[in-house]
């Protein structure tokens, strides 16, 4: 399953790149332009991409197994949080079959 880097993933990398730049005094070199920061952010994303692909390659089999054990999510009701903090996810009841009666 290929991993595609999109703007949702680039924005945190951009923020990290901006925050990593130390504050400079008035008499020093002016701060880099937004384009310089974008170029640095793009390089960070390219460097991080192989690591993220490795994670996805390791996670994909477990996610597929989880998905096959759960099946179609539309078969389940919305989660219900009990007063004690337990979370219950009930399976939806289908229409009664021919020999089944409601009590």
CORTA-V683223 format. One line per field, one symbol per residue. ss: DSSP state (~ for helix, > for strand, _ for the rest). Layout:
BEGIN
ss->???
END
This chain:
BEGIN
ss->______~~~~~~~~~~~~~~_____________~~~~~~~~~~~~~~~~~~~~~~~~~~~~~~~~~~~~~__~~~>___>>_____>>__>____________
END
